Amino acid sequence: MSIISETPKPPYYAVIFTSIKIDQDKGYDKISKRMVELAAYSEGFLGIESAREDLGITVSYWKDEKSIIKWKANFEHQKAQKLGKEIWYKKYKIRISKVERDYEF
Amino acid sequence: MSIISETPKPPYYAVIFTSIKIDQDKGYDKISKRMVELAAYSEGFLGIESAREDLGITVSYWKDEKSIIKWKANFEHQKAQKLGKEIWYKKYKIRISKVERDYEF
């Protein structure tokens, strides 16, 4: 996804997902796209931004913590999380943060 | 920078900088690298993660809000911010957020 998310006035939440992937695809691309679609239907979803070079960074935005917990528990997402650990990711880090202020140009 | 930052136990701050750049370099690459070096010497700096495809995402981590404000006010950084608006960026958004929890694999 190549656009900057139109998020509401803070406060809201950001999940910063930083990862290092294996070189091969192994089904990642398809499921990753599906997860973006699925997240967009999840309650409290506000937007998602993503870029990958050696490091991948995906930031998803959420109304509140409850929405984040609900998305994490989504059944199809749970299956993808399992594949992520077993196959696609060498390493990742997830940071849950509360956006307090923002500005743009 | 291609590694996942080794940040301390939360709470700490994350500055999520999402941008769309012009296609040409126009001095961006050199100054962008210099800013990463310079930020690393700034008080309260904890790490930085970056990736760019169509969209660029740079997340820098800071001890507290005071450190973020100090880095923003750095003279050399101010000059780079001005160039960013005048030359390199079509659009950007900066979100200041407080990391409340994190986990990794």
Backbone of each chain as ProteinMPNN parsed JSONL, in Angstrom:
{"seq_chain_A": "MSIISETPKPPYYAVIFTSIKIDQDKGYDKISKRMVELAAYSEGFLGIESAREDLGITVSYWKDEKSIIKWKANFEHQKAQKLGKEIWYKKYKIRISKVERDYEF", "coords_chain_A": {"N_chain_A": [[0.846, -1.192, 0.0], [0.623, 2.151, -0.904], [0.001, 4.676, -0.016], [-0.383, 7.479, 2.207], [-1.955, 7.095, 5.261], [-5.197, 8.384, 6.022], [-5.731, 9.338, 8.869], [-7.773, 9.882, 11.848], [-8.13, 12.745, 14.108], [-5.763, 12.684, 16.749], [-6.257, 11.277, 20.092], [-5.231, 7.994, 18.945], [-4.454, 4.587, 18.106], [-1.289, 3.064, 17.149], [0.121, 0.285, 15.591], [3.235, -0.845, 15.328], [4.954, -2.763, 13.222], [7.777, -4.431, 12.697], [9.917, -6.213, 10.597], [12.045, -8.968, 9.569], [12.302, -10.801, 6.739], [12.38, -14.074, 5.203], [14.115, -14.816, 2.081], [12.663, -16.072, 0.006], [9.268, -16.296, -1.297], [7.14, -18.129, -0.558], [4.283, -18.234, -0.288], [3.746, -15.943, 1.08], [3.17, -13.348, -0.049], [0.555, -13.431, -1.133], [-1.022, -14.069, 1.143], [-0.346, -11.991, 2.815], [-1.46, -9.787, 1.45], [-4.135, -10.516, 1.64], [-4.461, -10.298, 4.405], [-4.302, -7.531, 4.791], [-6.633, -6.717, 3.477], [-8.501, -8.012, 5.099], [-8.022, -6.924, 7.636], [-8.9, -4.359, 7.188], [-11.614, -4.65, 7.348], [-11.978, -5.101, 9.96], [-13.162, -4.196, 13.193], [-12.731, -0.843, 14.221], [-10.491, -0.311, 12.726], [-8.23, 1.956, 11.214], [-6.391, 2.499, 9.237], [-3.509, 1.614, 7.142], [-0.023, 1.385, 6.596], [2.806, 0.61, 4.618], [6.1, -0.621, 3.915], [8.938, -2.156, 2.387], [12.349, -2.947, 2.49], [15.402, -4.252, 3.088], [14.598, -4.459, 5.605], [11.277, -4.776, 6.779], [8.55, -2.631, 7.291], [5.472, -2.246, 8.737], [2.842, -0.237, 9.534], [-0.046, -0.204, 11.327], [-3.148, 1.411, 11.978], [-5.382, 2.1, 14.639], [-8.521, 2.455, 16.34], [-8.688, 2.045, 19.126], [-7.273, 0.19, 21.949], [-8.757, -2.124, 22.313], [-9.7, -2.743, 19.755], [-7.324, -3.546, 18.562], [-6.657, -5.841, 19.976], [-8.797, -7.43, 19.302], [-8.422, -7.733, 16.517], [-5.983, -9.102, 16.533], [-6.858, -11.498, 17.535], [-8.457, -12.533, 15.555], [-9.524, -15.275, 13.615], [-8.534, -16.126, 11.05], [-6.397, -14.426, 10.839], [-4.892, -15.303, 12.991], [-4.043, -17.772, 12.014], [-2.368, -16.885, 9.977], [-0.459, -15.531, 11.494], [0.754, -17.68, 12.736], [1.909, -19.0, 10.53], [3.681, -17.003, 9.86], [5.565, -17.085, 11.958], [6.453, -19.71, 11.678], [7.356, -19.938, 9.023], [7.818, -17.479, 7.336], [9.11, -15.261, 8.65], [12.294, -14.233, 9.832], [12.778, -12.803, 12.007], [10.953, -10.622, 14.139], [9.459, -7.589, 15.42], [6.984, -6.179, 17.448], [5.342, -3.257, 18.223], [3.145, -1.632, 20.328], [1.549, 1.369, 20.275], [0.437, 4.593, 21.429], [-0.858, 7.149, 19.614], [-0.215, 10.449, 20.106], [-0.017, 13.003, 19.081], [-0.035, 14.584, 15.816], [1.228, 15.758, 12.656], [1.315, 17.259, 9.387], [2.466, 17.584, 5.956]], "CA_chain_A": [[0.0, 0.0, 0.0], [1.598, 3.217, -1.104], [-0.486, 6.003, 0.356], [-0.35, 7.866, 3.614], [-3.307, 6.915, 5.806], [-5.946, 9.548, 6.502], [-6.187, 8.995, 10.222], [-8.501, 10.973, 12.527], [-7.423, 13.531, 15.114], [-5.361, 11.852, 17.89], [-5.492, 10.044, 20.2], [-5.606, 6.699, 18.398], [-3.323, 3.677, 18.319], [-0.472, 2.597, 16.027], [0.865, -0.952, 15.8], [4.439, -0.78, 14.487], [5.387, -4.148, 13.008], [9.048, -4.402, 11.972], [10.252, -7.624, 10.394], [13.026, -9.425, 8.581], [11.681, -11.938, 6.068], [13.218, -14.94, 4.364], [14.154, -14.3, 0.704], [11.601, -16.679, -0.797], [7.908, -15.849, -1.01], [6.452, -19.217, 0.168], [2.877, -17.928, -0.006], [3.652, -14.725, 1.894], [2.593, -12.203, -0.749], [-0.894, -13.624, -1.226], [-1.654, -14.001, 2.471], [-0.122, -10.64, 3.311], [-2.5, -8.939, 0.834], [-5.405, -10.92, 2.248], [-4.525, -9.758, 5.766], [-4.609, -6.099, 4.678], [-8.07, -6.661, 3.18], [-9.242, -8.496, 6.269], [-7.849, -5.924, 8.707], [-9.723, -3.205, 6.835], [-12.985, -4.941, 7.778], [-12.001, -5.321, 11.409], [-13.703, -3.05, 13.93], [-11.772, 0.122, 14.756], [-9.364, -0.126, 11.804], [-8.168, 3.325, 10.693], [-5.491, 2.632, 8.086], [-2.288, 0.815, 7.193], [1.063, 1.88, 5.744], [3.76, -0.485, 4.552], [7.251, -0.524, 3.012], [9.949, -3.167, 2.708], [13.63, -3.111, 1.799], [15.881, -5.405, 3.866], [13.686, -4.438, 6.733], [9.9, -4.45, 6.449], [7.826, -1.893, 8.329], [4.046, -2.045, 8.511], [2.193, 0.435, 10.66], [-1.501, -0.169, 11.198], [-3.734, 2.381, 12.908], [-6.585, 1.558, 15.264], [-9.269, 3.377, 17.189], [-8.341, 1.844, 20.543], [-6.579, -1.077, 22.239], [-9.726, -3.207, 22.143], [-9.688, -3.086, 18.328], [-6.054, -4.239, 18.275], [-6.771, -7.175, 20.582], [-9.779, -8.155, 18.49], [-7.772, -8.079, 15.252], [-4.968, -10.136, 16.823], [-7.549, -12.755, 17.832], [-9.186, -12.989, 14.361], [-9.117, -16.661, 13.346], [-7.698, -16.2, 9.837], [-5.172, -13.706, 11.19], [-4.14, -16.213, 13.878], [-3.386, -18.758, 11.147], [-1.277, -16.169, 9.295], [0.575, -15.284, 12.506], [1.443, -18.96, 12.936], [2.766, -19.174, 9.344], [4.746, -16.004, 9.974], [6.603, -17.611, 12.862], [6.985, -20.989, 11.204], [7.919, -19.908, 7.674], [8.232, -16.258, 6.628], [9.932, -14.267, 9.345], [13.48, -14.597, 10.591], [12.721, -12.021, 13.237], [10.095, -9.441, 14.066], [9.148, -6.892, 16.665], [5.704, -5.475, 17.379], [5.232, -2.233, 19.269], [1.816, -1.032, 20.398], [1.773, 2.733, 20.743], [-0.694, 5.519, 21.392], [-0.503, 8.377, 18.911], [-0.652, 11.584, 20.926], [-0.163, 14.18, 18.195], [0.484, 14.374, 14.472], [1.164, 16.911, 11.757], [1.629, 16.806, 8.042], [2.857, 18.571, 4.948]], "C_chain_A": [[0.884, 1.245, 0.0], [1.114, 4.596, -0.685], [-0.407, 6.222, 1.861], [-1.781, 7.806, 4.154], [-3.913, 8.223, 6.309], [-6.536, 9.211, 7.866], [-6.901, 10.186, 10.876], [-7.575, 11.753, 13.475], [-6.998, 12.592, 16.27], [-6.203, 12.197, 19.124], [-6.108, 8.865, 19.437], [-4.376, 5.811, 18.549], [-2.598, 3.316, 17.023], [0.211, 1.3, 16.438], [2.03, -0.953, 14.805], [5.025, -2.185, 14.397], [6.633, -4.112, 12.121], [9.522, -5.831, 11.809], [11.386, -7.837, 9.405], [12.521, -10.76, 8.047], [12.746, -12.847, 5.442], [13.177, -14.405, 2.922], [13.007, -14.832, -0.161], [10.21, -16.199, -0.371], [7.157, -16.863, -0.134], [5.027, -18.869, 0.604], [2.654, -16.629, 0.75], [2.842, -13.622, 1.214], [1.065, -12.267, -0.781], [-1.577, -13.426, 0.139], [-1.486, -12.611, 3.09], [-1.167, -9.665, 2.743], [-3.874, -9.229, 1.43], [-5.552, -10.324, 3.661], [-4.846, -8.26, 5.769], [-6.098, -5.903, 4.401], [-8.916, -6.962, 4.408], [-9.191, -7.475, 7.415], [-8.778, -4.737, 8.47], [-11.196, -3.393, 7.228], [-13.096, -5.087, 9.284], [-12.409, -4.028, 12.121], [-12.591, -2.129, 14.446], [-10.547, 0.344, 13.888], [-9.388, 1.276, 11.219], [-7.276, 3.486, 9.464], [-4.254, 1.761, 8.241], [-1.284, 1.386, 6.193], [2.17, 0.844, 5.768], [4.882, -0.198, 3.571], [8.248, -1.604, 3.405], [11.188, -2.98, 1.856], [14.242, -4.355, 2.461], [14.964, -5.605, 5.061], [12.281, -4.124, 6.212], [9.278, -3.687, 7.601], [6.37, -1.774, 7.897], [3.483, -1.368, 9.749], [0.693, 0.411, 10.411], [-2.047, 0.723, 12.304], [-5.102, 1.901, 13.355], [-7.212, 2.568, 16.217], [-8.833, 3.28, 18.654], [-7.668, 0.475, 20.732], [-7.478, -2.288, 22.01], [-9.74, -3.689, 20.69], [-8.446, -3.891, 17.959], [-6.121, -5.679, 18.777], [-7.722, -8.055, 19.765], [-9.169, -8.604, 17.163], [-6.733, -9.191, 15.456], [-5.633, -11.51, 17.001], [-8.344, -13.308, 16.646], [-8.631, -14.34, 13.902], [-8.176, -16.786, 12.148], [-6.348, -15.508, 10.078], [-4.275, -14.57, 12.092], [-3.373, -17.25, 13.049], [-2.189, -18.118, 10.434], [-0.121, -15.891, 10.264], [1.425, -16.53, 12.738], [2.397, -19.231, 11.757], [3.947, -18.198, 9.378], [5.901, -16.509, 10.82], [7.266, -18.849, 12.288], [7.761, -20.877, 9.892], [8.568, -18.584, 7.266], [9.243, -15.371, 7.331], [11.135, -14.88, 10.042], [13.384, -13.976, 11.983], [11.66, -10.939, 13.069], [9.929, -8.809, 15.434], [7.861, -6.115, 16.461], [5.625, -4.511, 18.55], [3.838, -1.616, 19.214], [1.958, 0.35, 21.033], [0.533, 3.591, 20.573], [-0.246, 6.817, 20.741], [-1.09, 9.562, 19.679], [-0.83, 12.852, 20.11], [0.409, 13.858, 16.823], [0.444, 15.68, 13.693], [1.64, 16.471, 10.394], [1.985, 17.965, 7.124], [2.359, 18.072, 3.61]], "O_chain_A": [[1.792, 1.366, 0.822], [1.773, 5.592, -0.983], [-0.37, 5.283, 2.657], [-2.698, 8.392, 3.578], [-3.241, 9.047, 6.93], [-7.706, 8.845, 7.979], [-6.671, 11.34, 10.513], [-6.392, 11.441, 13.608], [-7.81, 11.784, 16.721], [-6.791, 13.276, 19.196], [-7.326, 8.755, 19.303], [-3.356, 6.258, 19.076], [-3.198, 3.268, 15.95], [0.812, 1.223, 17.51], [1.827, -1.049, 13.595], [5.529, -2.722, 15.383], [6.547, -3.798, 10.934], [9.533, -6.592, 12.777], [11.649, -7.008, 8.534], [12.336, -11.718, 8.797], [13.872, -12.419, 5.19], [12.291, -13.619, 2.586], [12.452, -14.095, -0.975], [10.007, -15.757, 0.76], [6.605, -16.501, 0.905], [4.62, -19.173, 1.725], [1.515, -16.254, 1.03], [1.945, -13.034, 1.819], [0.381, -11.285, -0.495], [-2.573, -12.711, 0.257], [-2.368, -12.122, 3.797], [-1.693, -8.821, 3.468], [-4.664, -8.322, 1.69], [-6.64, -9.901, 4.053], [-5.57, -7.777, 6.64], [-6.746, -5.044, 5.0], [-9.892, -6.277, 4.712], [-10.198, -7.208, 8.071], [-9.362, -4.184, 9.402], [-11.928, -2.421, 7.415], [-14.2, -5.187, 9.82], [-12.049, -2.926, 11.705], [-11.62, -2.598, 15.04], [-9.654, 1.103, 14.263], [-10.436, 1.746, 10.775], [-7.38, 4.474, 8.737], [-3.978, 1.237, 9.32], [-1.646, 1.81, 5.096], [2.451, 0.259, 6.814], [4.654, 0.398, 2.518], [8.396, -1.935, 4.582], [11.092, -2.866, 0.634], [13.638, -5.426, 2.394], [14.616, -6.717, 5.457], [12.119, -3.302, 5.311], [9.459, -4.054, 8.762], [6.075, -1.26, 6.818], [3.628, -1.862, 10.867], [0.214, 0.94, 9.408], [-1.501, 0.789, 13.405], [-5.88, 1.366, 12.565], [-6.534, 3.408, 16.809], [-8.637, 4.292, 19.328], [-7.522, -0.292, 19.78], [-7.019, -3.342, 21.57], [-9.787, -4.891, 20.427], [-8.513, -4.808, 17.14], [-5.698, -6.611, 18.093], [-7.485, -9.247, 19.567], [-9.382, -9.739, 16.735], [-6.627, -10.107, 14.64], [-5.053, -12.542, 16.665], [-8.852, -14.428, 16.715], [-7.417, -14.523, 13.814], [-7.152, -17.465, 12.219], [-5.308, -15.948, 9.587], [-3.051, -14.557, 11.96], [-2.218, -17.564, 13.335], [-1.132, -18.735, 10.306], [1.048, -16.002, 9.895], [2.641, -16.452, 12.911], [3.542, -19.638, 11.956], [5.061, -18.534, 8.977], [7.067, -16.378, 10.447], [8.48, -19.024, 12.393], [8.711, -21.627, 9.666], [9.741, -18.562, 6.891], [10.127, -14.797, 6.694], [11.03, -15.889, 10.74], [13.84, -14.539, 12.978], [11.488, -10.401, 11.975], [10.22, -9.418, 16.464], [7.668, -5.471, 15.429], [5.814, -4.889, 19.706], [3.408, -1.134, 18.166], [2.421, 0.488, 22.166], [-0.301, 3.353, 19.7], [0.638, 7.504, 21.252], [-2.302, 9.657, 19.872], [-1.692, 13.678, 20.412], [1.242, 12.962, 16.686], [-0.298, 16.598, 14.044], [2.29, 15.435, 10.256], [1.83, 19.138, 7.462], [2.564, 18.731, 2.59]]}, "seq_chain_B": "MSIISETPKPPYYAVIFTSIKIDQDKGYDKISKRMVELAAYSEGFLGIESAREDLGITVSYWKDEKSIIKWKANFEHQKAQKLGKEIWYKKYKIRISKVERDYEF", "coords_chain_B": {"N_chain_B": [[18.902, 1.865, 7.003], [18.98, -1.407, 8.221], [18.28, -3.044, 10.356], [16.445, -4.35, 13.167], [15.571, -2.24, 15.756], [17.062, -2.306, 18.988], [15.3, -1.653, 21.403], [14.604, -0.275, 24.712], [12.711, -1.556, 27.569], [9.256, -0.739, 27.408], [7.623, 2.165, 28.947], [8.362, 4.201, 26.052], [9.098, 6.547, 23.417], [7.855, 6.724, 20.01], [8.488, 8.062, 16.859], [6.716, 8.257, 14.063], [7.336, 8.53, 10.816], [6.06, 9.115, 7.802], [6.348, 9.216, 4.323], [6.133, 10.622, 0.981], [8.247, 10.769, -1.647], [9.916, 12.837, -4.11], [10.951, 11.632, -7.373], [13.638, 12.036, -8.159], [16.971, 12.294, -6.689], [18.353, 14.656, -5.708], [20.2, 15.464, -3.654], [19.162, 14.267, -1.435], [19.816, 11.64, -0.454], [22.415, 11.725, 0.696], [22.103, 13.678, 2.735], [20.065, 12.56, 4.184], [21.308, 10.255, 5.235], [23.221, 11.527, 6.83], [21.524, 12.724, 8.688], [20.584, 10.521, 10.103], [22.939, 9.683, 11.349], [23.422, 11.962, 12.897], [21.125, 12.135, 14.505], [21.522, 9.914, 16.075], [23.388, 10.817, 17.883], [21.961, 12.511, 19.362], [20.408, 13.517, 22.405], [18.704, 11.071, 24.287], [18.052, 9.432, 22.186], [16.997, 6.31, 20.881], [16.925, 4.504, 18.792], [16.53, 3.667, 15.252], [14.484, 2.869, 12.466], [13.994, 2.022, 9.078], [12.411, 2.037, 5.852], [11.781, 2.038, 2.356], [9.468, 2.058, -0.289], [7.198, 2.814, -2.666], [6.088, 4.354, -0.813], [7.681, 5.869, 1.944], [8.816, 4.849, 5.115], [9.907, 5.856, 8.198], [10.8, 5.06, 11.391], [11.619, 6.481, 14.36], [13.024, 6.066, 17.602], [12.649, 7.209, 20.928], [13.614, 8.388, 24.177], [11.904, 10.094, 25.657], [9.395, 12.732, 25.372], [10.672, 15.181, 25.494], [13.2, 14.689, 24.408], [12.509, 14.304, 21.74], [11.547, 16.8, 20.983], [13.859, 18.288, 21.306], [15.535, 17.142, 19.36], [14.102, 17.802, 17.061], [14.537, 20.533, 17.064], [17.211, 20.79, 16.553], [19.857, 22.435, 14.892], [21.092, 21.735, 12.387], [19.37, 19.739, 11.615], [17.03, 21.205, 11.385], [17.596, 22.672, 9.091], [17.622, 20.593, 7.226], [14.962, 19.763, 7.419], [13.714, 21.941, 6.275], [14.673, 21.776, 3.623], [13.477, 19.374, 3.003], [10.737, 20.045, 2.866], [10.841, 21.967, 0.839], [12.058, 20.717, -1.35], [12.379, 17.715, -1.442], [10.097, 16.181, -0.528], [6.866, 15.202, -1.543], [4.746, 14.923, 0.023], [4.121, 14.427, 3.481], [3.674, 12.771, 6.666], [3.742, 13.046, 10.146], [3.773, 11.265, 13.093], [3.543, 11.325, 16.531], [4.08, 9.081, 19.012], [3.399, 7.11, 21.95], [5.015, 4.33, 23.032], [3.546, 1.603, 24.45], [3.565, -1.11, 24.962], [5.47, -4.011, 23.92], [6.494, -6.774, 21.848], [8.353, -9.626, 20.695], [9.79, -11.788, 18.139]], "CA_chain_B": [[19.247, 1.009, 8.153], [18.21, -2.62, 7.947], [18.083, -3.915, 11.508], [15.39, -4.011, 14.115], [16.18, -1.547, 16.894], [17.021, -2.917, 20.327], [14.776, -0.619, 22.302], [14.411, -0.725, 26.11], [11.364, -1.893, 28.03], [8.369, 0.435, 27.375], [7.285, 3.124, 27.899], [9.278, 5.121, 25.376], [8.359, 7.195, 22.336], [8.137, 6.418, 18.606], [8.071, 9.064, 15.882], [6.419, 7.557, 12.812], [7.463, 9.522, 9.733], [5.653, 8.487, 6.548], [6.543, 10.249, 3.309], [6.204, 10.338, -0.451], [9.369, 11.554, -2.139], [10.061, 13.018, -5.56], [11.752, 10.534, -7.927], [15.066, 12.391, -8.18], [17.64, 12.337, -5.39], [18.56, 16.078, -5.344], [20.928, 15.631, -2.395], [18.433, 13.633, -0.334], [20.461, 10.452, 0.097], [23.54, 12.138, 1.538], [21.628, 14.388, 3.932], [19.286, 11.594, 4.95], [22.285, 9.463, 6.008], [23.795, 12.434, 7.833], [20.509, 12.926, 9.737], [20.576, 9.309, 10.931], [24.149, 9.793, 12.189], [23.253, 13.082, 13.822], [20.076, 11.752, 15.46], [22.103, 8.927, 16.993], [24.124, 11.549, 18.918], [21.037, 13.385, 20.076], [20.042, 13.012, 23.729], [17.472, 10.301, 24.396], [17.835, 8.605, 20.991], [17.026, 4.882, 21.209], [17.071, 3.662, 17.601], [15.799, 4.115, 14.065], [14.194, 1.811, 11.486], [13.599, 2.715, 7.872], [12.206, 1.283, 4.613], [11.071, 2.846, 1.369], [9.071, 1.597, -1.624], [6.571, 4.072, -3.105], [5.949, 5.063, 0.45], [8.813, 5.718, 2.86], [8.463, 4.867, 6.533], [11.028, 5.868, 9.132], [10.359, 5.154, 12.772], [12.718, 6.701, 15.299], [12.599, 5.8, 18.982], [13.174, 8.232, 21.838], [13.371, 8.16, 25.605], [10.748, 10.864, 26.11], [8.982, 13.804, 24.462], [11.698, 16.236, 25.536], [14.246, 14.302, 23.439], [11.954, 14.503, 20.395], [11.499, 18.249, 20.77], [15.253, 18.729, 21.173], [16.009, 16.704, 18.042], [13.417, 18.613, 16.049], [15.086, 21.88, 17.097], [18.634, 20.761, 16.159], [20.048, 23.408, 13.809], [21.348, 21.049, 11.104], [18.115, 19.039, 11.327], [16.089, 22.239, 10.927], [17.93, 22.968, 7.689], [17.167, 19.429, 6.448], [13.485, 19.811, 7.4], [13.365, 22.987, 5.302], [14.917, 21.177, 2.312], [12.448, 18.346, 2.834], [9.503, 20.705, 2.404], [11.065, 22.733, -0.388], [12.573, 19.924, -2.478], [12.316, 16.252, -1.534], [8.841, 15.488, -0.225], [5.581, 15.635, -2.094], [3.779, 14.85, 1.111], [4.531, 13.57, 4.6], [2.892, 12.833, 7.904], [4.545, 12.671, 11.312], [2.931, 10.918, 14.238], [4.312, 11.127, 17.759], [3.318, 8.101, 19.776], [4.023, 6.541, 23.152], [4.987, 2.869, 22.992], [3.057, 1.125, 25.745], [4.023, -2.498, 25.12], [6.063, -4.571, 22.716], [6.909, -8.176, 21.936], [9.124, -9.95, 19.504], [10.015, -13.18, 17.786]], "C_chain_B": [[18.364, -0.236, 8.132], [17.963, -3.511, 9.162], [16.964, -3.407, 12.41], [16.043, -3.411, 15.365], [15.997, -2.297, 18.213], [16.584, -1.853, 21.332], [14.584, -1.171, 23.72], [12.962, -1.118, 26.382], [10.479, -0.645, 27.943], [8.069, 0.913, 28.809], [8.488, 3.887, 27.338], [8.487, 5.683, 24.189], [8.794, 6.731, 20.938], [7.643, 7.579, 17.745], [7.933, 8.346, 14.543], [6.365, 8.599, 11.692], [7.192, 8.814, 8.408], [5.719, 9.538, 5.451], [6.47, 9.72, 1.878], [7.204, 11.325, -1.04], [9.225, 11.822, -3.638], [10.957, 11.88, -6.081], [13.263, 10.812, -7.891], [15.656, 12.451, -6.764], [17.785, 13.776, -4.866], [19.184, 16.28, -3.955], [20.303, 14.93, -1.202], [19.232, 12.518, 0.349], [21.572, 10.803, 1.087], [23.04, 12.771, 2.853], [20.794, 13.464, 4.823], [20.208, 10.704, 5.815], [22.911, 10.284, 7.132], [22.812, 12.632, 8.989], [20.434, 11.716, 10.671], [21.775, 9.316, 11.886], [23.95, 10.819, 13.301], [22.22, 12.743, 14.912], [20.646, 10.816, 16.526], [22.905, 9.588, 18.111], [23.208, 12.411, 19.768], [20.57, 12.702, 21.372], [18.718, 12.243, 23.692], [17.147, 9.442, 23.187], [17.952, 7.122, 21.35], [17.201, 3.977, 19.994], [16.274, 4.214, 16.435], [15.651, 2.948, 13.096], [13.605, 2.476, 10.251], [13.403, 1.76, 6.69], [11.473, 2.196, 3.648], [10.743, 2.023, 0.14], [8.441, 2.848, -2.26], [6.44, 5.003, -1.909], [7.221, 4.837, 1.268], [8.311, 5.751, 4.287], [9.759, 4.863, 7.343], [10.446, 6.002, 10.53], [11.589, 5.374, 13.64], [12.171, 6.591, 16.716], [13.35, 6.71, 19.936], [12.753, 7.948, 23.268], [12.089, 8.854, 26.083], [10.439, 11.971, 25.102], [10.021, 14.91, 24.367], [12.788, 15.949, 24.51], [13.788, 14.561, 22.008], [11.965, 15.987, 20.039], [12.906, 18.806, 20.544], [15.815, 18.351, 19.794], [15.373, 17.529, 16.922], [14.044, 20.004, 15.932], [16.566, 21.944, 16.712], [18.841, 21.585, 14.886], [20.222, 22.741, 12.435], [20.079, 20.301, 10.64], [17.056, 20.028, 10.81], [16.32, 22.578, 9.451], [17.441, 21.837, 6.777], [15.64, 19.409, 6.342], [12.99, 20.809, 6.355], [13.55, 22.462, 3.866], [13.867, 20.121, 1.994], [11.167, 18.94, 2.276], [9.684, 21.355, 1.038], [11.378, 21.849, -1.6], [12.111, 18.461, -2.515], [10.932, 15.614, -1.4], [7.647, 16.087, -0.945], [4.58, 15.793, -0.958], [4.398, 14.061, 2.263], [3.583, 13.721, 5.775], [3.784, 12.349, 9.044], [3.605, 12.429, 12.488], [3.819, 10.639, 15.445], [3.488, 10.229, 18.679], [4.127, 7.54, 20.933], [3.89, 5.023, 23.098], [4.636, 2.353, 24.378], [3.477, -0.307, 26.022], [4.624, -2.988, 23.821], [6.35, -6.049, 22.933], [7.594, -8.552, 20.642], [9.254, -11.443, 19.309], [11.385, -13.257, 17.134]], "O_chain_B": [[17.141, -0.131, 8.035], [17.479, -4.632, 9.006], [16.602, -2.23, 12.412], [16.95, -4.002, 15.951], [14.931, -2.839, 18.506], [17.406, -1.241, 22.014], [14.421, -2.377, 23.907], [12.104, -1.013, 25.506], [10.914, 0.426, 28.368], [8.239, 0.157, 29.766], [9.465, 4.17, 28.031], [7.328, 5.322, 23.991], [9.957, 6.391, 20.72], [6.505, 8.024, 17.892], [8.919, 7.886, 13.969], [5.461, 9.434, 11.64], [8.002, 8.007, 7.951], [5.202, 10.641, 5.625], [6.71, 8.542, 1.612], [7.035, 12.541, -0.948], [8.501, 11.116, -4.339], [11.649, 11.236, -5.292], [14.058, 9.912, -7.621], [14.937, 12.633, -5.781], [17.395, 14.078, -3.738], [18.758, 17.143, -3.187], [20.834, 14.982, -0.093], [19.313, 12.463, 1.576], [21.648, 10.24, 2.179], [23.511, 12.427, 3.937], [20.816, 13.573, 6.049], [19.912, 10.442, 6.98], [23.105, 9.791, 8.243], [23.226, 12.699, 10.147], [20.244, 11.866, 11.878], [21.646, 8.999, 13.069], [24.264, 10.58, 14.467], [22.428, 13.034, 16.09], [20.308, 10.907, 17.707], [23.088, 8.993, 19.174], [23.632, 12.975, 20.777], [20.368, 11.488, 21.42], [17.733, 12.719, 23.129], [16.102, 8.794, 23.147], [18.891, 6.719, 22.038], [17.58, 2.814, 20.137], [15.449, 5.113, 16.6], [16.568, 2.144, 12.927], [12.8, 3.4, 10.37], [14.145, 0.788, 6.546], [10.654, 3.021, 4.052], [11.618, 1.363, -0.421], [9.126, 3.865, -2.376], [6.645, 6.214, -1.979], [7.769, 3.735, 1.278], [7.476, 6.585, 4.637], [10.598, 3.975, 7.189], [9.696, 6.934, 10.818], [12.499, 4.544, 13.654], [11.032, 6.963, 16.998], [14.546, 6.951, 19.769], [11.703, 7.363, 23.535], [11.294, 8.27, 26.82], [11.14, 12.125, 24.102], [10.227, 15.501, 23.307], [13.249, 16.859, 23.821], [14.578, 14.985, 21.163], [12.345, 16.371, 18.933], [13.115, 19.679, 19.701], [16.488, 19.156, 19.149], [16.04, 17.903, 15.957], [14.082, 20.586, 14.848], [17.117, 23.034, 16.56], [18.09, 21.446, 13.92], [19.585, 23.131, 11.456], [19.769, 20.244, 9.451], [16.286, 19.708, 9.905], [15.378, 22.745, 8.676], [16.913, 22.088, 5.694], [15.093, 19.076, 5.291], [12.005, 20.574, 5.655], [12.695, 22.674, 3.005], [13.424, 19.995, 0.852], [10.583, 18.408, 1.332], [8.795, 21.301, 0.189], [11.017, 22.18, -2.73], [11.522, 18.02, -3.501], [10.629, 14.629, -2.073], [7.444, 17.301, -0.958], [3.705, 16.659, -0.975], [5.137, 13.107, 2.019], [2.801, 14.669, 5.858], [4.494, 11.354, 8.906], [2.767, 13.265, 12.827], [4.733, 9.817, 15.381], [2.369, 10.561, 19.069], [5.357, 7.501, 20.903], [2.779, 4.492, 23.115], [5.334, 2.627, 25.354], [3.717, -0.681, 27.169], [4.332, -2.457, 22.75], [6.436, -6.515, 24.069], [7.437, -7.883, 19.62], [8.89, -12.247, 20.167], [11.821, -14.338, 16.738]]}, "name": "protein", "num_of_chains": 2, "seq": "MSIISETPKPPYYAVIFTSIKIDQDKGYDKISKRMVELAAYSEGFLGIESAREDLGITVSYWKDEKSIIKWKANFEHQKAQKLGKEIWYKKYKIRISKVERDYEFMSIISETPKPPYYAVIFTSIKIDQDKGYDKISKRMVELAAYSEGFLGIESAREDLGITVSYWKDEKSIIKWKANFEHQKAQKLGKEIWYKKYKIRISKVERDYEF"}
